[in-house]
Amino acid sequence: MMPMALMLAGRVLEVREGKAIVDVDGQLKEARLDFLRDVRPGDYVRIYYGIVLERVDKSEAEETLARCSYHRSRRLEPTFMVSNRRF
């Protein structure tokens, strides 16, 4: 069974239409702002299942990422299968 990353953290790059684009250790993630509306670019936040839960400082964000090794160990590659051939 694959380990699961439940809580992520990162720096907000952009806020638009109720969503934040967050840099999570070099990977861009889109997260909804259902519970925290006053997020601004440059803020550090914790994300749980694609929803921004709270604003944190940089050291807390780094600590959250250190506890979660799954997002670092597996980089998703955009691939697809057609007639049993991988692209």
C-alpha positions as CSV (number, residue, x, y, z in Angstrom):
1,M,0.0,0.0,0.0
2,M,1.2,3.5,-0.9
3,P,1.8,5.9,2.0
4,M,-0.5,8.9,1.9
5,A,0.3,12.6,2.4
6,L,-2.6,14.1,4.2
7,M,-1.2,17.4,5.4
8,L,1.0,19.6,3.2
9,A,2.4,23.1,3.6
10,G,3.9,25.7,1.3
11,R,4.1,29.3,0.2
12,V,1.2,31.0,-1.5
13,L,2.1,32.3,-5.0
14,E,-1.2,33.5,-6.2
15,V,-4.8,33.9,-5.0
16,R,-7.8,34.0,-7.4
17,E,-11.4,33.0,-7.4
18,G,-11.4,31.4,-4.0
19,K,-8.3,29.3,-4.6
20,A,-4.6,29.6,-3.8
21,I,-1.7,28.4,-6.0
22,V,0.8,27.1,-3.4
23,D,4.4,26.1,-3.9
24,V,4.8,22.8,-2.0
25,D,8.5,22.0,-2.1
26,G,8.8,23.0,-5.8
27,Q,5.4,21.4,-6.8
28,L,2.5,23.7,-7.6
29,K,-0.8,22.8,-5.8
30,E,-4.2,24.4,-6.1
31,A,-6.0,24.6,-2.8
32,R,-9.4,26.0,-2.0
33,L,-9.9,28.9,0.5
34,D,-13.1,27.7,2.0
35,F,-12.1,28.3,5.6
36,L,-9.4,31.0,5.4
37,R,-10.3,33.9,3.1
38,D,-7.6,36.5,3.9
39,V,-4.7,34.6,2.4
40,R,-2.2,36.7,0.4
41,P,0.8,35.8,-1.9
42,G,3.8,35.2,0.3
43,D,1.9,33.6,3.2
44,Y,2.7,30.1,4.3
45,V,-0.2,27.8,4.7
46,R,-1.1,24.2,5.7
47,I,-3.2,22.3,3.2
48,Y,-5.4,19.3,4.0
49,Y,-6.9,17.4,1.1
50,G,-6.8,20.4,-1.2
51,I,-8.2,22.9,1.3
52,V,-6.1,25.7,3.1
53,L,-6.7,25.2,6.8
54,E,-4.4,27.7,8.4
55,R,-1.7,30.2,8.0
56,V,1.7,29.3,9.5
57,D,5.2,30.7,9.6
58,K,8.0,29.4,7.4
59,S,9.5,27.2,10.1
60,E,6.1,25.5,10.8
61,A,5.6,24.9,7.0
62,E,9.1,23.3,6.8
63,E,8.3,21.1,9.8
64,T,5.1,19.9,8.3
65,L,6.9,19.0,5.0
66,A,9.6,17.2,7.0
67,R,7.0,15.0,8.6
68,C,5.5,14.1,5.2
69,S,8.0,12.2,3.1
70,Y,5.5,10.9,0.4
71,H,5.4,14.1,-1.6
72,R,9.2,14.1,-1.8
73,S,9.7,10.5,-2.7
74,R,7.3,10.3,-5.6
75,R,7.2,12.8,-8.5
76,L,4.3,12.3,-10.7
77,E,5.1,12.0,-14.4
78,P,2.5,12.8,-17.0
79,T,2.1,9.6,-18.8
80,F,-0.7,7.7,-20.5
81,M,-1.3,4.3,-22.0
82,V,-2.6,3.6,-25.4
83,S,-2.9,0.0,-26.6
84,N,-0.5,-1.1,-23.9
85,R,2.2,1.4,-24.9
86,R,3.4,4.0,-22.3
87,F,3.8,7.6,-23.5
